[in-house]
C-alpha cells in the first residue's frame, strides 16, 4: 500500500474508529456528566463531528487534487 493511501485510511478511518472504541472502553462505567449528558454520550456525539472533520481533512489533503471543478 502506498504511503499516501495509508495516511488517507489512517486519517479518515482508523483515527475515528480508535476514538470511538477508545471512548467506549474508557467511559463505559463513568457516571460523570458533560453539559448535562453522560460523558459516554457526549463522547459519541463529539465523534460525529470529529469523524466528519477527519474525513474532510483526508479528502482535502489526498483526494481533492483528482477532482476537476469546472
C-alpha positions in Angstrom: 0.0 0.0 0.0 1.3 3.4 -0.9 2.1 5.9 1.9 -0.5 8.3 0.6 -3.2 5.7 0.7 -2.1 4.5 4.2 -2.2 8.1 5.5 -5.6 8.6 3.9 -7.0 5.5 5.6 -5.4 6.4 8.9 -6.9 9.9 9.0 -10.3 9.0 7.5 -10.9 5.7 9.1 -8.5 4.5 11.8 -8.4 7.7 13.9 -12.3 7.9 14.2 -12.5 4.2 14.9 -9.9 4.3 17.7 -11.5 7.4 19.1 -15.0 5.9 19.3 -13.9 2.5 20.6 -11.4 4.0 23.0 -14.1 6.3 24.4 -16.5 3.4 24.9 -13.9 1.4 26.7 -12.7 4.4 28.8 -16.1 5.8 29.8 -18.4 2.8 29.9 -18.6 2.8 33.8 -18.3 6.5 34.3 -21.1 8.5 35.9 -19.8 11.9 35.1 -21.7 14.5 33.1 -20.7 17.0 30.5 -23.1 19.7 29.5 -25.9 17.6 31.1 -25.1 14.5 29.1 -23.4 11.4 30.4 -19.8 11.5 29.4 -20.1 8.5 27.1 -23.0 10.0 25.1 -21.1 13.3 24.9 -18.0 11.5 23.6 -20.1 9.7 20.9 -21.8 12.9 19.8 -18.4 14.6 19.7 -17.0 11.9 17.4 -19.9 12.5 15.0 -18.3 15.9 14.4 -14.7 14.8 14.7 -15.2 12.0 12.2 -16.7 14.4 9.7 -13.6 16.6 10.2 -11.2 13.7 9.8 -12.9 12.6 6.5 -12.9 16.2 5.3 -9.2 16.6 6.0 -8.4 13.2 4.4 -10.2 14.3 1.2 -8.7 17.7 1.2 -5.1 16.5 1.6 -5.2 13.4 -0.6 -8.1 13.3 -3.0 -9.2 16.9 -3.8 -6.5 17.3 -6.4 -8.0 14.5 -8.5 -11.4 16.3 -8.8 -11.7 18.8 -11.5 -14.0 21.7 -10.7 -15.4 23.4 -13.8 
